Amino acid sequence: MSNLYNSEGVTNAVDRVARRTPLLRAPGLSDQLGRPVWLKAECLQVTGSFKVRGAAARLSVLNDQERMRGVVSCSSGNHGRAVAYVAKEFGIPASVCVPEWVDPVKLEGIKRNGADAVLVGSTFDEAEAHALELSERTGRTYISAYDDPWVIAGQGTIALEILEQLGESPAAILAPLSGGGLLGGIASVFAERIQDQACRIVAVSAENAAVMLTSVRAGYPIELGEEETLASALAGGIGLNNQHSFKLIQDLVHEHMTVTEKQISDAMRYCAMTLRLVVEGGGAVAIAAVQSGVWKAADIRDGPLVILLSGGNVAKETLASVLA
């Protein structure tokens, strides 16, 4: 991974299509924890989530033949929307496989950017199996949402922005955990690029979408049945043959926890009503851990905390239900 983070190609590719999202002070949470708390608002990203960073990094290194053939991805929504957006920017044909329960906002975003949206399967894993078969059959490059070094490096640019915006290394970063591309990238920046072991990397999983956490506890990638969750962006497996993200999460994340559906709902409501930010369930799990008191800033050094709001793509019906 080190060569990727030291390459200007990753940051240049991300800068080409992604937005430098704001780092916002959270006074209420700062008072609660007795130290400065900042929110990295990736919910304000161009495609509504951080996923555009990894998509930009990965698609930027396709060769001419690969660009002509096109790409295939599988997504619960945000990665697919990001791949569609970047592919349109780069002039690359794209097909995105999504499960039948995909959030309509995310599906519309995929279609609006010109990708071929393929609704297939009742679970993420079924959609992913179809996407891999489609890639094999057509010769199109498969773009993983999480288990790809370039995708992981692209997500790691969030950490580089945080360091520049904050002007110092935070005492801890809390971020959502699903397939591990996001936290793997962030943790790798601290471990490899700036060689900072003092920042605690905290992974927050939805209780109903905790495949990576269960895998880490088992010591190897496993499969779990899908459960309904507000954090649908975190649903799906990590691949039994996971080559990259599992090892990064296993080695570099210092602390794990889960949040309930009610805590996620409460956090979404808090974001909307208090912070005036629309944050989807998967994007709100880290703030849910702090707001609910599941995570406390114990046994960590002095300094600011950063909470990642990873996405804001949510159907209006879901948001209305949460706010009711």
ZICORBEL-V270090 format. One record per residue. N is the residue number from 1. RES is the residue in one letter. PHI is phi in whole degrees, 0 to 359 (999 if undefined). NEAR is the number of other C-alpha atoms within 12 Angstrom. Layout:
# ZICORBEL-V270090
N_RES_PHI_NEAR, N_RES_PHI_NEAR
This chain:
# ZICORBEL-V270090
1_M_999_28, 2_S_303_21, 3_N_298_16, 4_L_292_29, 5_Y_289_34, 6_N_272_21, 7_S_270_18, 8_E_290_16, 9_G_300_23, 10_V_295_38, 11_T_294_33, 12_N_295_23, 13_A_296_32, 14_V_293_38, 15_D_299_27, 16_R_294_23, 17_V_237_32, 18_A_264_35, 19_R_263_27, 20_R_281_29, 21_T_281_32, 22_P_287_23, 23_L_253_30, 24_L_254_29, 25_R_289_23, 26_A_243_32, 27_P_302_17, 28_G_298_22, 29_L_290_33, 30_S_297_24, 31_D_296_15, 32_Q_298_18, 33_L_262_26, 34_G_71_18, 35_R_198_26, 36_P_297_27, 37_V_240_34, 38_W_238_36, 39_L_246_42, 40_K_271_41, 41_A_270_40, 42_E_288_45, 43_C_295_39, 44_L_261_32, 45_Q_293_33, 46_V_302_29, 47_T_258_39, 48_G_86_38, 49_S_201_46, 50_F_294_53, 51_K_300_53, 52_V_296_50, 53_R_295_52, 54_G_295_48, 55_A_297_54, 56_A_296_45, 57_A_297_42, 58_R_288_44, 59_L_291_46, 60_S_292_34, 61_V_257_26, 62_L_292_26, 63_N_278_17, 64_D_300_15, 65_Q_294_15, 66_E_296_26, 67_R_296_26, 68_M_293_20, 69_R_290_24, 70_G_101_34, 71_V_229_42, 72_V_230_45, 73_S_220_49, 74_C_236_49, 75_S_201_54, 76_S_278_48, 77_G_146_51, 78_N_291_52, 79_H_296_49, 80_G_297_56, 81_R_296_52, 82_A_292_52, 83_V_299_55, 84_A_299_45, 85_Y_296_42, 86_V_292_41, 87_A_300_40, 88_K_296_29, 89_E_298_24, 90_F_267_29, 91_G_71_24, 92_I_245_32, 93_P_297_30, 94_A_218_44, 95_S_240_41, 96_V_235_51, 97_C_268_49, 98_V_227_46, 99_P_292_36, 100_E_296_22, 101_W_269_30, 102_V_307_43, 103_D_300_35, 104_P_300_26, 105_V_296_27, 106_K_289_39, 107_L_297_36, 108_E_297_27, 109_G_296_33, 110_I_296_41, 111_K_294_28, 112_R_298_20, 113_N_267_29, 114_G_89_26, 115_A_280_33, 116_D_277_32, 117_A_270_36, 118_V_247_30, 119_L_277_31, 120_V_207_25, 121_G_87_23, 122_S_270_24, 123_T_227_29, 124_F_300_40, 125_D_298_31, 126_E_293_28, 127_A_295_34, 128_E_293_35, 129_A_300_28, 130_H_294_29, 131_A_296_39, 132_L_294_28, 133_E_294_20, 134_L_297_27, 135_S_297_27, 136_E_296_17, 137_R_287_14, 138_T_262_19, 139_G_80_19, 140_R_283_28, 141_T_288_35, 142_Y_275_40, 143_I_250_45, 144_S_292_43, 145_A_283_54, 146_Y_211_47, 147_D_256_37, 148_D_212_34, 149_P_303_37, 150_W_290_41, 151_V_299_47, 152_I_299_47, 153_A_296_51, 154_G_298_51, 155_Q_295_48, 156_G_295_43, 157_T_296_49, 158_I_300_53, 159_A_296_50, 160_L_297_34, 161_E_296_31, 162_I_301_34, 163_L_297_29, 164_E_292_17, 165_Q_287_22, 166_L_279_26, 167_G_79_14, 168_E_198_22, 169_S_277_30, 170_P_291_34, 171_A_288_31, 172_A_203_42, 173_I_235_44, 174_L_251_47, 175_A_214_51, 176_P_294_53, 177_L_236_54, 178_S_225_46, 179_G_282_50, 180_G_97_52, 181_G_295_46, 182_L_294_56, 183_L_290_53, 184_G_298_48, 185_G_292_49, 186_I_298_50, 187_A_296_48, 188_S_293_44, 189_V_299_38, 190_F_291_35, 191_A_281_29, 192_E_254_25, 193_R_281_25, 194_I_252_21, 195_Q_49_15, 196_D_251_23, 197_Q_263_23, 198_A_275_23, 199_C_277_35, 200_R_282_35, 201_I_264_44, 202_V_246_40, 203_A_259_43, 204_V_242_49, 205_S_251_46, 206_A_287_45, 207_E_304_36, 208_N_268_33, 209_A_211_40, 210_A_238_42, 211_V_294_37, 212_M_296_48, 213_L_299_39, 214_T_297_30, 215_S_294_28, 216_V_299_31, 217_R_293_19, 218_A_283_14, 219_G_95_17, 220_Y_198_23, 221_P_297_29, 222_I_229_24, 223_E_249_26, 224_L_228_23, 225_G_291_18, 226_E_284_25, 227_E_241_23, 228_E_293_23, 229_T_205_31, 230_L_297_40, 231_A_269_50, 232_S_299_44, 233_A_296_49, 234_L_262_47, 235_A_284_44, 236_G_107_45, 237_G_273_43, 238_I_245_40, 239_G_84_32, 240_L_293_22, 241_N_256_15, 242_N_304_27, 243_Q_257_22, 244_H_227_33, 245_S_291_45, 246_F_301_42, 247_K_297_31, 248_L_297_36, 249_I_294_45, 250_Q_300_30, 251_D_270_21, 252_L_248_32, 253_V_274_38, 254_H_271_26, 255_E_210_33, 256_H_237_34, 257_M_202_33, 258_T_236_39, 259_V_233_38, 260_T_275_30, 261_E_298_29, 262_K_296_25, 263_Q_295_33, 264_I_294_40, 265_S_300_36, 266_D_299_32, 267_A_291_40, 268_M_300_45, 269_R_294_30, 270_Y_299_31, 271_C_299_36, 272_A_288_25, 273_M_274_17, 274_T_261_19, 275_L_270_23, 276_R_61_17, 277_L_233_31, 278_V_274_37, 279_V_231_49, 280_E_287_51, 281_G_302_50, 282_G_296_52, 283_G_279_50, 284_A_257_55, 285_V_295_54, 286_A_291_50, 287_I_290_52, 288_A_298_44, 289_A_296_39, 290_V_281_42, 291_Q_299_34, 292_S_279_27, 293_G_85_20, 294_V_300_22, 295_W_250_28, 296_K_237_26, 297_A_281_31, 298_A_256_18, 299_D_59_13, 300_I_235_23, 301_R_293_17, 302_D_295_21, 303_G_136_25, 304_P_287_33, 305_L_246_43, 306_V_237_45, 307_I_247_44, 308_L_267_48, 309_L_263_46, 310_S_276_47, 311_G_195_45, 312_G_226_40, 313_N_269_48, 314_V_217_38, 315_A_297_26, 316_K_298_19, 317_E_294_15, 318_T_293_26, 319_L_296_30, 320_A_297_16, 321_S_296_15, 322_V_294_28, 323_L_280_20, 324_A_295_14
